Amino acid sequence: METVNLNEDCGHILGHGDISRVILDAIYDGVLIIDKNAVVQYINPAYTRITGVKYDEIVGNDILSVRPGARLPNVIASGEKVLRALRMEDGVEYMVNMSPILSKGEVIGGISLVKAIGDVYELSNEISHYKKEINILRKQMNAIQKAKYTYDDIVAEDPSSLRTKALAKKIAQKDTTVLISGESGTGKELYAQAIHNDSPRREGPFIVINCATMSHNLLESELFGYSEGSFTGATKEGKIGLFEAANTGTIFLDEISEMDISLQSKLLRTIQESTVRRIGSVKEIPIDVRVIVATNKDLETLVQEGLFKEDLYYRIAVFPIELTPLRARKGDIYPLIKMALKRKANEAKRRIDLTDEALKMLCNYNWPGNIRELVNAIEFAYNMMTDFEIDYTHLPSRIQKYYLEHHAENLKFEKLAVTLKNAEIKSIQNALDLFGHDMEGKRLAAEALGISLATLYNKLKNISK
């Protein structure tokens, strides 16, 4: 509390009808003013409310006669403030801040500002509550991942993919709800992130939630949050939902078809009204969120079967984007293979080769798991390969089996005799490189290979032919 400077004496400034008295009377905290002789000149109604001391009982009297132990006279004598002093009156505890009143550098009185401890505790609890809210928000915001993929990360060389990519670019700048459909592994989240990063919301959060991974109750609390004590197990301070966390950004609801139909009604209201209501609360919280949803099922069929709300379907299917399965866009397979190999080469910090036979198998596979399966196949082959070259034998067995069943005539197998001869030549050359190419080296090489020296010479003659 700052030292108070008055240009007039206390009695004059607090004259009846003066604006200063009106202002002091309106203050919520208690106010007591004494002159330099420690005579009480004024108390406001809040002072009476907090301490129980009435105006007529104290004003005009020496403060020490009415309030034994008062420290305000000491403040006048020392000219020093006293802050956050605790007092108790008839069982009522309160906190006092005291300051001298100065006029032209001279102490002419003192002022006490009184706050009930109950008010202090209430304020402290509110501050503590807000701190907890802030910490929860901070933790949730720290957990939020920014969308990292853009249109540059979408491999699209097949004509159908180019059309899909162009369609996605067309809607990015609008704030329209988008429905992305396609088989599992076709890159629905990749497209959702690219749309977000190309939109005016790119600096906002990008929240992802898979509707198939949670029970109805858990999904509801995650999406909409809950108020304090709204159900057994709820945290004391409550929790904000992902719609609130996504404010000014985008929320991506994956596998929307798996959402319980009763929860679909609440989602519909949230999208239509741009508000969210936490579980256990009646308060509608305004939000500014773009919604992108994805599904690998036919929602129209689910609507006909009564498993998906028709009005929600038409609300989210404002701008549908359907991703073609990989088997129907063959022109993307080789570019995707190159992309996956490049990532593994960067990891290995060297080039990784792919044999023609392995490439044929990969390009002619039907990829039921789409892009995700292709990336995983390259990962598998990377861990199986030797000498940084991926051969068809390093690919997952299902891919080899599929090719043998459908395209075996295109696969070139090396004759066993040729394979054995090449292996023998390589072993002899390795032994000679180790022991030497002179007579003694050849003797030691023959011994290491388990053959006679004469046999070694015969084999060397055949190699040179």
N, C-alpha and C positions, 0 to 999 in steps of 0.2 A: 504494500500500500504506500502510495507516494505521500510526502508531506503536503499538507493543505495550506495554501496561502490565501489569506483574506485581506481585503483592502479596508474593511471596516471592522469594528469590534463585534463580538459574537452577538450581543444583545441587539444591535442595530440590524445585523444581517438576517436575524431570525425574527424580525418584527412581524406582527400579525398582518396577514394579507400579502406578505412578501412572497414572490415566486420561489425563492429558495426553500421556504418552509413547505410549499406545495410539493416541490420535488422531493425533499427529504421524507415527507409523509408517504410518498408513493413507493419508496425503496423497499424491496422485500426483506433485506437484512436489517437488523436492529441498528439504530444510530443513537449515540449519546454524546452530547457536547457539554464541556465545562469551560468556565473562563479561567484566567490565570490564577484566581484565588480558589480554584477547585469547587466553585459553586456550579451546580447543574443548570444549564441554560435551556436544554432541549432534549427530549427523547421522541422518537417517532412511534407510530402504532406497532410496528414490527418489534420494537424493543420490548414493549409491554407483552406482546404475544409470546415472545421467546422466554423472557425472564419472569413474567408475572407482575412486574413492578409497574404501577400505574403512574400516569403523568403527574397528578396532583401530589403523589406521595414522595416524589423525588425532585421535580423541577423547583428551583429556588433554594434548595438545601445544599449544604456541604456534602459532597459525595461520600466522604468517609463516614458521615453520620448515618447515612442510609445504606451504603454498600461497604461495610467494613472489609478491609483488605484490598480495596480497589487500588489498582496500580497506575491508573491514569495520572494522578498527581505526580508520581515519580517520572512519568514521561515528560510532563511539563517542566519539572525541575532539571532533568538531564538533557532535554531536547532530542532524545533518541527514541526511535520507534520500538515497539514491542509487537512481534507478530506471532500469530497462532498460539496465544495463551489460552489455556483451558480453565474453565470455571464451572462450578456447579451451584445451582440455586434451587432449594426445595426439591432435590432429586433430579432437576433438569440440568443436563450437561450441555455446555455450549463453548464455542471457540471465539476468541476476541482478537482483533487487530487494532492496535492503538498507535496514534501519531500525534505529535504536537501541531498546533495551528500557528502559523507564522504570519506576521504582517510587518513588512518593511524590515525583515530580519529579526524581529522581536517576537518571542513566544507570547501569544495572547490567550491561549487556551489549549484544549486537547479534545480529540474526537476518538470514540470507540465504535468500531463496526463489529456487530455481534451476529454470529451464524450458529443456528442450532446444530448440535452434533448429529441429530437425526438427518438433517438436510445434508450435512457433510457425508454421512454414511451412504445416504441415498445417491448422492452425486458420485461418490467413490464406486458404488456398485454399478451405476450406469456406465462410468468410465471403464470399469473392469469388463462389463458386458460387451461394450463396443470394441475393446481391445481384443476380446476373444473372437468377436465377429471378424475383425480385421485379420487376425491370425488365421482363422479358418479360410477367409478369402484368399489370403496370401499363399497358404498351402495349396489351395485348389488352383489358384492361378499359376503357381510354380509347376503344378502337375500338368498343366495344359500345354500341349505341344502345338507349336505353330505348324501350319500346313507347309511341308517342305517340297512338295512336288509341283511342277508347273507343266505347261503343255510341252515344253522341251523334253520332258521325261517320258512322254507318251510316244511309243514306237508306232508309227502309222505310215506304212508304205503300200499296203493293200488298198485298192480303191474304196472298199467298204469302210475301212478304218479312217481314211482321209475324210469321208463324208461325215462320220461320227464326230471326229475331232473338230471339223468346221462347225457342226451343229452346237457343240459344247462352247466353242468360242463365241458363238452368236448370242448365247444366253448369259454369259458371264457378267456383262455390265448391267444387266437388269437385276431386279431384286426378287425375281419370280421363284416360287418353290419349284424344285426340280426332282423328278423321279428317274433314277438310273436303274435300269433292269438288265439282267444278264446272268449267265451261268456263273457258278462259283469260280473265282480265279481269273475273271476276265478284266479286272482292273477298275472296279466300280469306285473304290475309295481313291484311287489314283486320279480318276476324272473329277471326283468331288473336290479334292485338294486343288487341282488345277483351276477349276471354276472359281473357287474361293480366292486363290492367289491372283486371278485376273480380274477380280471384282473390286469395287470401291471399299469393300470390307477387308481387304488384304492385311491391314495392320491390326485387325481385331482377332480375337481367339478363334480357333477352329476346334470344336469339340466333337469327339467321335464316341458313339456308344452303340454296342451291338445288342439289339433287342432280344436276340436268341439266347444270350448267355446269362440272363437273370430271371428270377421268379417275378410274378406280377407285382407283389408288394415292394420288392427291392428295386425293380425298375421304376416304379412310381416315385419312390423316395429319391432315387438318383436323378430322375428327370426334373421333378418339381420341388424337391427339398421338403423340409418339415419344420414346424415351429417347436418351441421348447415344450418338452413333456407331452408330445402329441400321441405317443404310443410307447408301450413297454420296450425298453432298449434304446429309445431315442436319447441322443446326447443332450445334456442339460441346456446347452446354449442353442440347440437347433442346428439346422444345416441348410445352406443354399443349394438349390438344384442346378443341374447342368444348363438348363435354359437361362437361368440368371447368370451363370458363369460365362455363357456364350454371348452375353449382351454386346452389341455393336459388331458381332462377328457372325459365324456360321455354326450351326449344329448339324452333324451328319448322323442320321438314324439308319444304321445298317440293319438288314434283315427285318424291315418293318412288318413283314407278313407274320412274324412270330409274336407280335405284341398282342396281349390279351384284349379281347374285343371291348371289355368294359373300360380299359385304359385308353382305348382309341377315342372314346367320346371326350375324355379330358384333353387329349392331344389336339383333337379337332377344335375345341374351344380356345386352347392356347394359341393355335395358329391363326384362327379367325379374329380373335380379340387382341392379339399381341399383348396378352397379360398372362401371368402365372400365379396360381394360388398354392401356397405350400400346404402340405398335409397338416390338418389340425388348425388351420387358420382360415379366417374369412376375408382377409385382406387380399385385394388384387394388386399384384406388382407389375407395373408396365415394363415390357421388354422390347428390345429392338434386335431381332435375330432373324437371319435367313435360314430356311430349312431346306436341306437336301436329304432325300431318303433313297434307299436302295433296296432291291429285292432280287432274289434268284427264282422267284415263283411268279406265276401268272395271277396278278391281283384281280383281274376281271373274273376269272374262274372262281376265286375265293369269295368274291362279292356274290356271285350267283349261288354259291353253296352256303351263304350266310356266315362265313368265317371272317369276313372283313367288311367294315362299315362302308356302305356305298357313298355316303356324303364325304367321308374322309378320303376315299379313293379319288373322287373328283377334285377334292381340295389339294391333294398332293400331286396329282397327275397333270398339273397345269402345263408343264413342259417335260414330256417324256423323252428320255434318251435310252435307246436299246443298244447294248454292246454285243457285237457279233462274236460267237465262239471262235476260238483259234483255228479249229479245223475248217471253218468256212472262210477264213482269210489267210490262205496259204502264203500270200505275199509278205506277211509279217513274221513268219517263222524264222527265216534265216537272219533278218535284222535283230530279232530277239535273242537268237543264239549268240550272235556277235556281241550284243550288249552284255549278256550274262558272262561270256568268256572274258570280256574286257574287265569286268568287275573282279573276276577271280585272278586275272593277270596282274591287276593293280595290287591285289592282296598278296600275291606271290612275288611281286616286284620283278617279274620276268614274263616273257611271252609264253602262251600256252597254245600248242598246236592241236588240231583236230583232224583225224584221218578222214579220207573220202568216205570210207565205209561207215564211220560214226556219223558223219554229216548226212549221209543218205538215210540212215535209220531215223535220225532226229527230224529231218524234213518230211519224211513220209509217215510219221506217227500221227494218230488221230487226236491226241492231247485232250482226253476227257476232263482233265483238271486245268486245262487252259494255261495261261501264262505262269500261274503259280507252280504248276507241275513241271513246266519247262525249266524254270529257274532252279527248282529242286533237283531235277535230273542232272543239270550241269554241276550243281553242288556235289551230288553223289559221285559223278564221274571224276570230278576234281580230286576227291578223296581216294578214289580207286586207281588213279593213273600212276604211271612210272615215267620218269625222264621227261615230265612236263608235256606229255603227248596223250591225248584222249583217243583211245581206240574204241571200236564198237563193243569190245568185251568189257569195257569199263562202264558201260551204260546200264541202267537198271534192267533187270531181267524181263520185266513186262514189255519194255520197248524192243528188246532183242526178239522176244517171242512174237510180238505183233508183226515185226518186219519179216521174220522167217515164214510166218503164216500167210502174209499178203504180198511180199516183194522179194522172196528169196532168190528169184532168177536174176536180180540186179546186184546181188552181193558176190564179190570176188573172193574166193577162198584160195589161199596158197597151198599147193600140193604138199603133203606131209614130207615126202622125200626131200623137197627143196628146203622146207623149214629145217629138217634135221641136218642137211648139208651146210646150210648157212650157220647153224649153231655150232657145228664142228669146226668150221673155218675160224669162227670168232674165238673159240676156246684155244685153238692152236696159236693164233696171232697174239692173244693175250699172254699165253705162256712164254712165247719167244720174246715178247716185249719185256717180260719180267726177268727172264734168265739170260737173255742175249741171243744174238743170231750167229755167234761163232759155234765151233764144234762142241765146246764144253757146255755152252748155253743150250744147244739142241739136245745134248744128252740129259741135262737136268730137266728140260721141258718134257722130253719123252717120259722120263721117270715120273714127273708130277702128273702127266696125263694118263699114266698107267698103260702105256704102249711101248713097244720096243723102238730103238733108235731107227732100225730099218723101216718099220711101219711109218714112223714120222717122216722119213725121207720120201717114201712112196706117196704119202698124202700131200706133201709139199709139191711134188711133181704134178699131181692132179690139180692142185689149186692154181698152179702157174699156167696150166693149159687153157 
